[in-house]
Amino acid sequence: MTRRIDALDVRLPVVEAEACFLAAAARATDPKDQLVYRLDAKLLHPTAPLSKDDDYPGFAEWVAAREADNRRARKETNR
């Protein structure tokens, strides 16, 4: 996927806030706190591209097949 460079431009206050969250994550000793700070930094970019089914052809079908296998196995176990 190609994006225009001006769409990737981030304003300085957003970069500063992201740096603040990432620095806090680096200082945190509790893994839960580290995760929260990293997620906060990620949430500063709500327009960041997310993956779509087209990015991973066949994956949705693979997951559906695993779920069907799981349901079938549970039914056999509960008999």
HTML snippet that shows the backbone in 3Dmol.js (N, CA, C, O; Angstrom):
<script src="https://3Dmol.org/build/3Dmol-min.js"></script>
<div id="view" style="width:600px;height:400px;position:relative"></div>
<script>
const pdb = `
ATOM      1  N   MET A   1       0.840  -1.177   0.000  1.00  0.00           N
ATOM      2  CA  MET A   1       0.000   0.000   0.000  1.00  0.00           C
ATOM      3  C   MET A   1       0.881   1.235   0.000  1.00  0.00           C
ATOM      4  O   MET A   1       1.791   1.342   0.823  1.00  0.00           O
ATOM      5  N   THR A   2       0.633   2.153  -0.893  1.00  0.00           N
ATOM      6  CA  THR A   2       1.406   3.376  -0.979  1.00  0.00           C
ATOM      7  C   THR A   2       0.565   4.539  -0.477  1.00  0.00           C
ATOM      8  O   THR A   2      -0.596   4.694  -0.854  1.00  0.00           O
ATOM      9  N   ARG A   3       1.171   5.353   0.381  1.00  0.00           N
ATOM     10  CA  ARG A   3       0.471   6.536   0.884  1.00  0.00           C
ATOM     11  C   ARG A   3       1.259   7.771   0.501  1.00  0.00           C
ATOM     12  O   ARG A   3       2.485   7.732   0.397  1.00  0.00           O
ATOM     13  N   ARG A   4       0.556   8.857   0.295  1.00  0.00           N
ATOM     14  CA  ARG A   4       1.224  10.118  -0.030  1.00  0.00           C
ATOM     15  C   ARG A   4       2.010  10.596   1.189  1.00  0.00           C
ATOM     16  O   ARG A   4       1.583  10.396   2.326  1.00  0.00           O
ATOM     17  N   ILE A   5       3.149  11.222   0.951  1.00  0.00           N
ATOM     18  CA  ILE A   5       4.015  11.662   2.049  1.00  0.00           C
ATOM     19  C   ILE A   5       3.326  12.705   2.924  1.00  0.00           C
ATOM     20  O   ILE A   5       3.539  12.731   4.136  1.00  0.00           O
ATOM     21  N   ASP A   6       2.500  13.569   2.321  1.00  0.00           N
ATOM     22  CA  ASP A   6       1.833  14.574   3.146  1.00  0.00           C
ATOM     23  C   ASP A   6       0.793  13.944   4.072  1.00  0.00           C
ATOM     24  O   ASP A   6       0.434  14.538   5.089  1.00  0.00           O
ATOM     25  N   ALA A   7       0.305  12.750   3.735  1.00  0.00           N
ATOM     26  CA  ALA A   7      -0.626  12.049   4.615  1.00  0.00           C
ATOM     27  C   ALA A   7       0.099  11.457   5.823  1.00  0.00           C
ATOM     28  O   ALA A   7      -0.521  11.160   6.844  1.00  0.00           O
ATOM     29  N   LEU A   8       1.398  11.290   5.699  1.00  0.00           N
ATOM     30  CA  LEU A   8       2.189  10.729   6.794  1.00  0.00           C
ATOM     31  C   LEU A   8       2.754  11.797   7.720  1.00  0.00           C
ATOM     32  O   LEU A   8       3.292  11.480   8.781  1.00  0.00           O
ATOM     33  N   ASP A   9       2.634  13.055   7.326  1.00  0.00           N
ATOM     34  CA  ASP A   9       3.158  14.151   8.121  1.00  0.00           C
ATOM     35  C   ASP A   9       2.404  14.238   9.445  1.00  0.00           C
ATOM     36  O   ASP A   9       1.176  14.170   9.474  1.00  0.00           O
ATOM     37  N   VAL A  10       3.141  14.386  10.528  1.00  0.00           N
ATOM     38  CA  VAL A  10       2.541  14.461  11.856  1.00  0.00           C
ATOM     39  C   VAL A  10       2.948  15.780  12.491  1.00  0.00           C
ATOM     40  O   VAL A  10       4.112  16.178  12.428  1.00  0.00           O
ATOM     41  N   ARG A  11       1.993  16.446  13.094  1.00  0.00           N
ATOM     42  CA  ARG A  11       2.275  17.737  13.740  1.00  0.00           C
ATOM     43  C   ARG A  11       3.166  17.538  14.962  1.00  0.00           C
ATOM     44  O   ARG A  11       3.113  16.500  15.621  1.00  0.00           O
ATOM     45  N   LEU A  12       3.984  18.547  15.253  1.00  0.00           N
ATOM     46  CA  LEU A  12       4.961  18.477  16.337  1.00  0.00           C
ATOM     47  C   LEU A  12       4.334  18.139  17.689  1.00  0.00           C
ATOM     48  O   LEU A  12       4.907  17.316  18.404  1.00  0.00           O
ATOM     49  N   PRO A  13       3.193  18.719  18.092  1.00  0.00           N
ATOM     50  CA  PRO A  13       2.630  18.344  19.397  1.00  0.00           C
ATOM     51  C   PRO A  13       2.296  16.854  19.507  1.00  0.00           C
ATOM     52  O   PRO A  13       2.410  16.269  20.584  1.00  0.00           O
ATOM     53  N   VAL A  14       1.888  16.248  18.399  1.00  0.00           N
ATOM     54  CA  VAL A  14       1.587  14.815  18.417  1.00  0.00           C
ATOM     55  C   VAL A  14       2.878  14.016  18.591  1.00  0.00           C
ATOM     56  O   VAL A  14       2.915  13.046  19.348  1.00  0.00           O
ATOM     57  N   VAL A  15       3.929  14.425  17.892  1.00  0.00           N
ATOM     58  CA  VAL A  15       5.220  13.748  18.021  1.00  0.00           C
ATOM     59  C   VAL A  15       5.755  13.889  19.445  1.00  0.00           C
ATOM     60  O   VAL A  15       6.287  12.931  20.006  1.00  0.00           O
ATOM     61  N   GLU A  16       5.618  15.073  20.028  1.00  0.00           N
ATOM     62  CA  GLU A  16       6.088  15.291  21.401  1.00  0.00           C
ATOM     63  C   GLU A  16       5.308  14.435  22.393  1.00  0.00           C
ATOM     64  O   GLU A  16       5.891  13.853  23.307  1.00  0.00           O
ATOM     65  N   ALA A  17       3.989  14.358  22.215  1.00  0.00           N
ATOM     66  CA  ALA A  17       3.172  13.541  23.115  1.00  0.00           C
ATOM     67  C   ALA A  17       3.530  12.061  22.970  1.00  0.00           C
ATOM     68  O   ALA A  17       3.620  11.333  23.958  1.00  0.00           O
ATOM     69  N   GLU A  18       3.732  11.632  21.729  1.00  0.00           N
ATOM     70  CA  GLU A  18       4.111  10.235  21.503  1.00  0.00           C
ATOM     71  C   GLU A  18       5.458   9.935  22.160  1.00  0.00           C
ATOM     72  O   GLU A  18       5.623   8.885  22.781  1.00  0.00           O
ATOM     73  N   ALA A  19       6.404  10.832  22.028  1.00  0.00           N
ATOM     74  CA  ALA A  19       7.716  10.655  22.648  1.00  0.00           C
ATOM     75  C   ALA A  19       7.589  10.579  24.168  1.00  0.00           C
ATOM     76  O   ALA A  19       8.295   9.808  24.817  1.00  0.00           O
ATOM     77  N   CYS A  20       6.694  11.375  24.728  1.00  0.00           N
ATOM     78  CA  CYS A  20       6.470  11.371  26.175  1.00  0.00           C
ATOM     79  C   CYS A  20       5.934  10.017  26.631  1.00  0.00           C
ATOM     80  O   CYS A  20       6.411   9.464  27.622  1.00  0.00           O
ATOM     81  N   PHE A  21       4.943   9.480  25.912  1.00  0.00           N
ATOM     82  CA  PHE A  21       4.380   8.177  26.266  1.00  0.00           C
ATOM     83  C   PHE A  21       5.417   7.062  26.108  1.00  0.00           C
ATOM     84  O   PHE A  21       5.502   6.170  26.951  1.00  0.00           O
ATOM     85  N   LEU A  22       6.200   7.112  25.036  1.00  0.00           N
ATOM     86  CA  LEU A  22       7.199   6.068  24.819  1.00  0.00           C
ATOM     87  C   LEU A  22       8.314   6.142  25.863  1.00  0.00           C
ATOM     88  O   LEU A  22       8.843   5.110  26.277  1.00  0.00           O
ATOM     89  N   ALA A  23       8.673   7.356  26.291  1.00  0.00           N
ATOM     90  CA  ALA A  23       9.670   7.506  27.354  1.00  0.00           C
ATOM     91  C   ALA A  23       9.128   6.958  28.672  1.00  0.00           C
ATOM     92  O   ALA A  23       9.852   6.314  29.431  1.00  0.00           O
ATOM     93  N   ALA A  24       7.850   7.219  28.937  1.00  0.00           N
ATOM     94  CA  ALA A  24       7.230   6.693  30.160  1.00  0.00           C
ATOM     95  C   ALA A  24       7.194   5.167  30.118  1.00  0.00           C
ATOM     96  O   ALA A  24       7.418   4.512  31.136  1.00  0.00           O
ATOM     97  N   ALA A  25       6.914   4.606  28.954  1.00  0.00           N
ATOM     98  CA  ALA A  25       6.910   3.150  28.817  1.00  0.00           C
ATOM     99  C   ALA A  25       8.293   2.575  29.083  1.00  0.00           C
ATOM    100  O   ALA A  25       8.423   1.515  29.695  1.00  0.00           O
ATOM    101  N   ALA A  26       9.323   3.272  28.624  1.00  0.00           N
ATOM    102  CA  ALA A  26      10.693   2.803  28.830  1.00  0.00           C
ATOM    103  C   ALA A  26      11.084   2.856  30.309  1.00  0.00           C
ATOM    104  O   ALA A  26      11.868   2.026  30.769  1.00  0.00           O
ATOM    105  N   ARG A  27      10.546   3.823  31.054  1.00  0.00           N
ATOM    106  CA  ARG A  27      10.861   3.956  32.483  1.00  0.00           C
ATOM    107  C   ARG A  27      10.025   3.032  33.361  1.00  0.00           C
ATOM    108  O   ARG A  27      10.448   2.680  34.462  1.00  0.00           O
ATOM    109  N   ALA A  28       8.862   2.640  32.898  1.00  0.00           N
ATOM    110  CA  ALA A  28       7.948   1.832  33.716  1.00  0.00           C
ATOM    111  C   ALA A  28       8.552   0.454  33.976  1.00  0.00           C
ATOM    112  O   ALA A  28       9.205  -0.129  33.110  1.00  0.00           O
ATOM    113  N   THR A  29       8.320  -0.048  35.175  1.00  0.00           N
ATOM    114  CA  THR A  29       8.833  -1.373  35.530  1.00  0.00           C
ATOM    115  C   THR A  29       7.744  -2.440  35.436  1.00  0.00           C
ATOM    116  O   THR A  29       8.047  -3.620  35.261  1.00  0.00           O
ATOM    117  N   ASP A  30       6.495  -2.037  35.550  1.00  0.00           N
ATOM    118  CA  ASP A  30       5.382  -2.981  35.456  1.00  0.00           C
ATOM    119  C   ASP A  30       5.016  -3.184  33.985  1.00  0.00           C
ATOM    120  O   ASP A  30       4.740  -2.209  33.286  1.00  0.00           O
ATOM    121  N   PRO A  31       5.008  -4.422  33.503  1.00  0.00           N
ATOM    122  CA  PRO A  31       4.663  -4.677  32.095  1.00  0.00           C
ATOM    123  C   PRO A  31       3.293  -4.122  31.697  1.00  0.00           C
ATOM    124  O   PRO A  31       3.094  -3.712  30.553  1.00  0.00           O
ATOM    125  N   LYS A  32       2.352  -4.109  32.643  1.00  0.00           N
ATOM    126  CA  LYS A  32       1.027  -3.558  32.338  1.00  0.00           C
ATOM    127  C   LYS A  32       1.115  -2.063  32.060  1.00  0.00           C
ATOM    128  O   LYS A  32       0.474  -1.561  31.136  1.00  0.00           O
ATOM    129  N   ASP A  33       1.904  -1.355  32.854  1.00  0.00           N
ATOM    130  CA  ASP A  33       2.088   0.074  32.625  1.00  0.00           C
ATOM    131  C   ASP A  33       2.778   0.326  31.292  1.00  0.00           C
ATOM    132  O   ASP A  33       2.414   1.246  30.560  1.00  0.00           O
ATOM    133  N   GLN A  34       3.776  -0.496  30.981  1.00  0.00           N
ATOM    134  CA  GLN A  34       4.475  -0.351  29.701  1.00  0.00           C
ATOM    135  C   GLN A  34       3.499  -0.490  28.539  1.00  0.00           C
ATOM    136  O   GLN A  34       3.545   0.287  27.585  1.00  0.00           O
ATOM    137  N   LEU A  35       2.620  -1.480  28.621  1.00  0.00           N
ATOM    138  CA  LEU A  35       1.639  -1.703  27.570  1.00  0.00           C
ATOM    139  C   LEU A  35       0.691  -0.513  27.442  1.00  0.00           C
ATOM    140  O   LEU A  35       0.404  -0.065  26.331  1.00  0.00           O
ATOM    141  N   VAL A  36       0.208  -0.002  28.564  1.00  0.00           N
ATOM    142  CA  VAL A  36      -0.720   1.132  28.533  1.00  0.00           C
ATOM    143  C   VAL A  36      -0.065   2.347  27.893  1.00  0.00           C
ATOM    144  O   VAL A  36      -0.687   3.014  27.066  1.00  0.00           O
ATOM    145  N   TYR A  37       1.166   2.645  28.253  1.00  0.00           N
ATOM    146  CA  TYR A  37       1.851   3.805  27.663  1.00  0.00           C
ATOM    147  C   TYR A  37       2.063   3.617  26.159  1.00  0.00           C
ATOM    148  O   TYR A  37       1.908   4.560  25.383  1.00  0.00           O
ATOM    149  N   ARG A  38       2.417   2.397  25.751  1.00  0.00           N
ATOM    150  CA  ARG A  38       2.608   2.154  24.309  1.00  0.00           C
ATOM    151  C   ARG A  38       1.292   2.284  23.553  1.00  0.00           C
ATOM    152  O   ARG A  38       1.254   2.822  22.447  1.00  0.00           O
ATOM    153  N   LEU A  39       0.206   1.784  24.160  1.00  0.00           N
ATOM    154  CA  LEU A  39      -1.107   1.917  23.517  1.00  0.00           C
ATOM    155  C   LEU A  39      -1.528   3.386  23.433  1.00  0.00           C
ATOM    156  O   LEU A  39      -2.103   3.812  22.432  1.00  0.00           O
ATOM    157  N   ASP A  40      -1.240   4.157  24.484  1.00  0.00           N
ATOM    158  CA  ASP A  40      -1.543   5.589  24.442  1.00  0.00           C
ATOM    159  C   ASP A  40      -0.806   6.256  23.287  1.00  0.00           C
ATOM    160  O   ASP A  40      -1.380   7.078  22.572  1.00  0.00           O
ATOM    161  N   ALA A  41       0.453   5.907  23.105  1.00  0.00           N
ATOM    162  CA  ALA A  41       1.232   6.476  22.000  1.00  0.00           C
ATOM    163  C   ALA A  41       0.618   6.085  20.665  1.00  0.00           C
ATOM    164  O   ALA A  41       0.557   6.907  19.750  1.00  0.00           O
ATOM    165  N   LYS A  42       0.169   4.858  20.541  1.00  0.00           N
ATOM    166  CA  LYS A  42      -0.445   4.387  19.295  1.00  0.00           C
ATOM    167  C   LYS A  42      -1.761   5.124  19.016  1.00  0.00           C
ATOM    168  O   LYS A  42      -2.070   5.442  17.868  1.00  0.00           O
ATOM    169  N   LEU A  43      -2.524   5.391  20.069  1.00  0.00           N
ATOM    170  CA  LEU A  43      -3.823   6.046  19.900  1.00  0.00           C
ATOM    171  C   LEU A  43      -3.706   7.495  19.438  1.00  0.00           C
ATOM    172  O   LEU A  43      -4.696   8.091  19.012  1.00  0.00           O
ATOM    173  N   LEU A  44      -2.522   8.059  19.517  1.00  0.00           N
ATOM    174  CA  LEU A  44      -2.326   9.423  19.018  1.00  0.00           C
ATOM    175  C   LEU A  44      -2.437   9.489  17.505  1.00  0.00           C
ATOM    176  O   LEU A  44      -2.591  10.570  16.936  1.00  0.00           O
ATOM    177  N   HIS A  45      -2.360   8.339  16.852  1.00  0.00           N
ATOM    178  CA  HIS A  45      -2.414   8.267  15.386  1.00  0.00           C
ATOM    179  C   HIS A  45      -3.627   7.434  14.948  1.00  0.00           C
ATOM    180  O   HIS A  45      -3.461   6.342  14.404  1.00  0.00           O
ATOM    181  N   PRO A  46      -4.838   7.940  15.182  1.00  0.00           N
ATOM    182  CA  PRO A  46      -6.013   7.134  14.833  1.00  0.00           C
ATOM    183  C   PRO A  46      -6.170   6.886  13.340  1.00  0.00           C
ATOM    184  O   PRO A  46      -6.926   6.001  12.939  1.00  0.00           O
ATOM    185  N   THR A  47      -5.473   7.648  12.516  1.00  0.00           N
ATOM    186  CA  THR A  47      -5.592   7.457  11.076  1.00  0.00           C
ATOM    187  C   THR A  47      -4.524   6.514  10.532  1.00  0.00           C
ATOM    188  O   THR A  47      -4.412   6.330   9.320  1.00  0.00           O
ATOM    189  N   ALA A  48      -3.745   5.920  11.425  1.00  0.00           N
ATOM    190  CA  ALA A  48      -2.716   4.981  10.977  1.00  0.00           C
ATOM    191  C   ALA A  48      -3.387   3.836  10.232  1.00  0.00           C
ATOM    192  O   ALA A  48      -4.451   3.376  10.646  1.00  0.00           O
ATOM    193  N   PRO A  49      -2.794   3.371   9.153  1.00  0.00           N
ATOM    194  CA  PRO A  49      -3.436   2.303   8.369  1.00  0.00           C
ATOM    195  C   PRO A  49      -3.511   1.007   9.165  1.00  0.00           C
ATOM    196  O   PRO A  49      -2.554   0.609   9.829  1.00  0.00           O
ATOM    197  N   LEU A  50      -4.656   0.366   9.083  1.00  0.00           N
ATOM    198  CA  LEU A  50      -4.844  -0.921   9.720  1.00  0.00           C
ATOM    199  C   LEU A  50      -4.885  -1.981   8.638  1.00  0.00           C
ATOM    200  O   LEU A  50      -5.232  -1.699   7.491  1.00  0.00           O
ATOM    201  N   SER A  51      -4.533  -3.191   9.006  1.00  0.00           N
ATOM    202  CA  SER A  51      -4.549  -4.248   7.996  1.00  0.00           C
ATOM    203  C   SER A  51      -5.991  -4.603   7.636  1.00  0.00           C
ATOM    204  O   SER A  51      -6.915  -4.441   8.434  1.00  0.00           O
ATOM    205  N   LYS A  52      -6.145  -5.082   6.438  1.00  0.00           N
ATOM    206  CA  LYS A  52      -7.454  -5.487   5.932  1.00  0.00           C
ATOM    207  C   LYS A  52      -7.354  -6.949   5.481  1.00  0.00           C
ATOM    208  O   LYS A  52      -6.258  -7.494   5.350  1.00  0.00           O
ATOM    209  N   ASP A  53      -8.502  -7.567   5.249  1.00  0.00           N
ATOM    210  CA  ASP A  53      -8.501  -8.958   4.793  1.00  0.00           C
ATOM    211  C   ASP A  53      -7.698  -9.121   3.510  1.00  0.00           C
ATOM    212  O   ASP A  53      -7.061 -10.154   3.302  1.00  0.00           O
ATOM    213  N   ASP A  54      -7.724  -8.099   2.644  1.00  0.00           N
ATOM    214  CA  ASP A  54      -6.977  -8.169   1.384  1.00  0.00           C
ATOM    215  C   ASP A  54      -5.466  -8.265   1.600  1.00  0.00           C
ATOM    216  O   ASP A  54      -4.740  -8.772   0.745  1.00  0.00           O
ATOM    217  N   ASP A  55      -4.997  -7.765   2.763  1.00  0.00           N
ATOM    218  CA  ASP A  55      -3.565  -7.807   3.063  1.00  0.00           C
ATOM    219  C   ASP A  55      -3.086  -9.231   3.356  1.00  0.00           C
ATOM    220  O   ASP A  55      -1.905  -9.540   3.196  1.00  0.00           O
ATOM    221  N   TYR A  56      -4.003 -10.084   3.782  1.00  0.00           N
ATOM    222  CA  TYR A  56      -3.655 -11.461   4.156  1.00  0.00           C
ATOM    223  C   TYR A  56      -4.629 -12.426   3.473  1.00  0.00           C
ATOM    224  O   TYR A  56      -5.539 -12.946   4.119  1.00  0.00           O
ATOM    225  N   PRO A  57      -4.443 -12.665   2.188  1.00  0.00           N
ATOM    226  CA  PRO A  57      -5.382 -13.521   1.473  1.00  0.00           C
ATOM    227  C   PRO A  57      -5.462 -14.923   2.078  1.00  0.00           C
ATOM    228  O   PRO A  57      -4.445 -15.555   2.366  1.00  0.00           O
ATOM    229  N   GLY A  58      -6.688 -15.387   2.259  1.00  0.00           N
ATOM    230  CA  GLY A  58      -6.913 -16.720   2.790  1.00  0.00           C
ATOM    231  C   GLY A  58      -6.925 -16.813   4.304  1.00  0.00           C
ATOM    232  O   GLY A  58      -7.300 -17.853   4.846  1.00  0.00           O
ATOM    233  N   PHE A  59      -6.528 -15.764   5.000  1.00  0.00           N
ATOM    234  CA  PHE A  59      -6.441 -15.837   6.456  1.00  0.00           C
ATOM    235  C   PHE A  59      -7.823 -15.939   7.096  1.00  0.00           C
ATOM    236  O   PHE A  59      -8.006 -16.708   8.039  1.00  0.00           O
ATOM    237  N   ALA A  60      -8.798 -15.177   6.601  1.00  0.00           N
ATOM    238  CA  ALA A  60     -10.150 -15.223   7.170  1.00  0.00           C
ATOM    239  C   ALA A  60     -10.731 -16.626   7.032  1.00  0.00           C
ATOM    240  O   ALA A  60     -11.386 -17.121   7.949  1.00  0.00           O
ATOM    241  N   GLU A  61     -10.494 -17.264   5.898  1.00  0.00           N
ATOM    242  CA  GLU A  61     -10.974 -18.621   5.692  1.00  0.00           C
ATOM    243  C   GLU A  61     -10.266 -19.603   6.617  1.00  0.00           C
ATOM    244  O   GLU A  61     -10.883 -20.527   7.147  1.00  0.00           O
ATOM    245  N   TRP A  62      -8.976 -19.398   6.804  1.00  0.00           N
ATOM    246  CA  TRP A  62      -8.199 -20.262   7.696  1.00  0.00           C
ATOM    247  C   TRP A  62      -8.743 -20.164   9.123  1.00  0.00           C
ATOM    248  O   TRP A  62      -8.911 -21.180   9.797  1.00  0.00           O
ATOM    249  N   VAL A  63      -9.017 -18.937   9.582  1.00  0.00           N
ATOM    250  CA  VAL A  63      -9.565 -18.742  10.933  1.00  0.00           C
ATOM    251  C   VAL A  63     -10.934 -19.398  11.039  1.00  0.00           C
ATOM    252  O   VAL A  63     -11.221 -20.060  12.036  1.00  0.00           O
ATOM    253  N   ALA A  64     -11.787 -19.226  10.025  1.00  0.00           N
ATOM    254  CA  ALA A  64     -13.122 -19.835  10.042  1.00  0.00           C
ATOM    255  C   ALA A  64     -13.016 -21.360  10.124  1.00  0.00           C
ATOM    256  O   ALA A  64     -13.790 -21.993  10.842  1.00  0.00           O
ATOM    257  N   ALA A  65     -12.074 -21.950   9.404  1.00  0.00           N
ATOM    258  CA  ALA A  65     -11.887 -23.403   9.457  1.00  0.00           C
ATOM    259  C   ALA A  65     -11.422 -23.846  10.842  1.00  0.00           C
ATOM    260  O   ALA A  65     -11.882 -24.875  11.339  1.00  0.00           O
ATOM    261  N   ARG A  66     -10.515 -23.090  11.481  1.00  0.00           N
ATOM    262  CA  ARG A  66     -10.056 -23.443  12.826  1.00  0.00           C
ATOM    263  C   ARG A  66     -11.207 -23.344  13.819  1.00  0.00           C
ATOM    264  O   ARG A  66     -11.329 -24.186  14.709  1.00  0.00           O
ATOM    265  N   GLU A  67     -12.059 -22.317  13.677  1.00  0.00           N
ATOM    266  CA  GLU A  67     -13.201 -22.169  14.576  1.00  0.00           C
ATOM    267  C   GLU A  67     -14.174 -23.327  14.399  1.00  0.00           C
ATOM    268  O   GLU A  67     -14.718 -23.838  15.378  1.00  0.00           O
ATOM    269  N   ALA A  68     -14.397 -23.743  13.150  1.00  0.00           N
ATOM    270  CA  ALA A  68     -15.283 -24.883  12.891  1.00  0.00           C
ATOM    271  C   ALA A  68     -14.704 -26.154  13.505  1.00  0.00           C
ATOM    272  O   ALA A  68     -15.439 -26.944  14.098  1.00  0.00           O
ATOM    273  N   ASP A  69     -13.392 -26.360  13.369  1.00  0.00           N
ATOM    274  CA  ASP A  69     -12.733 -27.520  13.980  1.00  0.00           C
ATOM    275  C   ASP A  69     -12.909 -27.494  15.494  1.00  0.00           C
ATOM    276  O   ASP A  69     -13.170 -28.525  16.115  1.00  0.00           O
ATOM    277  N   ASN A  70     -12.765 -26.326  16.076  1.00  0.00           N
ATOM    278  CA  ASN A  70     -12.895 -26.163  17.519  1.00  0.00           C
ATOM    279  C   ASN A  70     -14.320 -26.495  17.970  1.00  0.00           C
ATOM    280  O   ASN A  70     -14.513 -27.206  18.956  1.00  0.00           O
ATOM    281  N   ARG A  71     -15.320 -25.975  17.240  1.00  0.00           N
ATOM    282  CA  ARG A  71     -16.712 -26.276  17.590  1.00  0.00           C
ATOM    283  C   ARG A  71     -17.000 -27.777  17.488  1.00  0.00           C
ATOM    284  O   ARG A  71     -17.664 -28.349  18.352  1.00  0.00           O
ATOM    285  N   ARG A  72     -16.499 -28.396  16.439  1.00  0.00           N
ATOM    286  CA  ARG A  72     -16.695 -29.830  16.231  1.00  0.00           C
ATOM    287  C   ARG A  72     -16.054 -30.627  17.377  1.00  0.00           C
ATOM    288  O   ARG A  72     -16.657 -31.564  17.900  1.00  0.00           O
ATOM    289  N   ALA A  73     -14.854 -30.255  17.754  1.00  0.00           N
ATOM    290  CA  ALA A  73     -14.166 -30.963  18.833  1.00  0.00           C
ATOM    291  C   ALA A  73     -14.902 -30.793  20.160  1.00  0.00           C
ATOM    292  O   ALA A  73     -14.975 -31.731  20.954  1.00  0.00           O
ATOM    293  N   ARG A  74     -15.444 -29.607  20.401  1.00  0.00           N
ATOM    294  CA  ARG A  74     -16.188 -29.381  21.653  1.00  0.00           C
ATOM    295  C   ARG A  74     -17.462 -30.222  21.695  1.00  0.00           C
ATOM    296  O   ARG A  74     -17.824 -30.769  22.737  1.00  0.00           O
ATOM    297  N   LYS A  75     -18.139 -30.317  20.545  1.00  0.00           N
ATOM    298  CA  LYS A  75     -19.362 -31.137  20.494  1.00  0.00           C
ATOM    299  C   LYS A  75     -19.035 -32.600  20.787  1.00  0.00           C
ATOM    300  O   LYS A  75     -19.771 -33.263  21.518  1.00  0.00           O
ATOM    301  N   GLU A  76     -17.942 -33.109  20.224  1.00  0.00           N
ATOM    302  CA  GLU A  76     -17.553 -34.500  20.458  1.00  0.00           C
ATOM    303  C   GLU A  76     -17.168 -34.743  21.900  1.00  0.00           C
ATOM    304  O   GLU A  76     -17.435 -35.816  22.441  1.00  0.00           O
ATOM    305  N   THR A  77     -16.541 -33.757  22.534  1.00  0.00           N
ATOM    306  CA  THR A  77     -16.111 -33.886  23.918  1.00  0.00           C
ATOM    307  C   THR A  77     -17.308 -33.855  24.867  1.00  0.00           C
ATOM    308  O   THR A  77     -17.294 -34.521  25.903  1.00  0.00           O
ATOM    309  N   ASN A  78     -18.335 -33.093  24.525  1.00  0.00           N
ATOM    310  CA  ASN A  78     -19.489 -32.927  25.410  1.00  0.00           C
ATOM    311  C   ASN A  78     -20.537 -34.016  25.248  1.00  0.00           C
ATOM    312  O   ASN A  78     -21.591 -33.938  25.879  1.00  0.00           O
ATOM    313  N   ARG A  79     -20.290 -35.012  24.439  1.00  0.00           N
ATOM    314  CA  ARG A  79     -21.278 -36.103  24.280  1.00  0.00           C
ATOM    315  C   ARG A  79     -21.330 -36.997  25.468  1.00  0.00           C
ATOM    316  O   ARG A  79     -22.104 -37.954  25.487  1.00  0.00           O
TER     317      ARG A  79
END
`;
const viewer = $3Dmol.createViewer("view");
viewer.addModel(pdb, "pdb");
viewer.setStyle({}, {cartoon: {color: "spectrum"}});
viewer.zoomTo();
viewer.render();
</script>
